[in-house]
Amino acid sequence: MNGIYADSAPFVLSFAPVPAAGPYLVSIQPNGPLQATLLWTTNAVGWELESAASVTAVSWIGVTNVPGITGTNFSLSVDTTGDKQFFRLHKQ
């Protein structure tokens, strides 16, 4: 419809990102001969990084080190000199 319309009352539109439901991937990048960096998206709200000595482990342990943020990813450096470790993100 063409014409002139009276002004309406002011209103505010707000938008919030809706993160994907997961599952999310943890990527690993070498960080020198003794360390590696784990990276996972900051959209993984409500997911906890866990580690275990094998992929088939019954008990996974939450990683208590606080990750930093690099761009749109959480990042955490881990030592590569000890026993092998496997990492996963687990929904809380």
N, C-alpha and C positions, 0 to 999 in steps of 0.2 A: 504494500500500500504506500502510495506516495503521499507526502504531506508534511506538515510541521507538527512535531510532537512536543509536549511540555517536558521540561526536565524532570527526571525522576529523583528520588531520594538517593544520596550516595550509598554505595555498597563496596565491599572489599572482597576480592577473590583471593583465595590462598590455595597453594598447591603444596603437597608433600609427596616426596618420592615413595613409591611402594617397592620395597626390595623383593627380589625373587625369593621363592620359598626354599631354594637349595635343591639338591646338595651342592656344596661349593667345593672347589678344588684348592689344594695347597700346592703351590709350585716351589721348587727349590732351585737356588742359584748358587754356584760355587762363589765363595768369598775368600779367596786365598787358599793355601794348602791346609789350613787348620780349622776353617770355619765355612759355614754355608748360611744362606739367608732363606728363610721360609717366607712366602708371600701368600696372602689370601685377601679377598675383597672385603672392604669395610661394610659392604651390604650384608655380611654374614652376622647380623645382629641376633643374639640368642644362641650362637654356636660357640663351642669351646674347643680350643686346640688341645689335643691329647696325644700322648706318645706311648709306645709299647715296644718290646724287644722283638716281636714278630707280628705279622699281619693277622694271624689267627689267634692272637692272644685273647684270653677271656677277660682279663682286667687291663683296661687302658687307664693311664694316669693323666690327670689334667696338668698341662704345662703352666706353671705359676709365674714365669717370667712375663713381664708386661711388654707387649709389642709396641713398636713405634708406628707411625703412619708415614708411608711414602706414596705420594699421589693419592690414588683411590684404593690403596692396599694397606693392610696391616703388614708389618715386616718384623721379623725376629731373627737375630743371629744365633746359630747353634754351633757348638763345638763338634768337630768331626774326628777328634782323636780317640774317643772312647769306643765302647761297644756300639754296634749298629742300632739304629732307632728307626721306627716307623711312625709317621704322624698322620693324624686325621682330624677333621672337624666333626664334632658330635653335637647334635641338637640338644639343647638344655630344656 
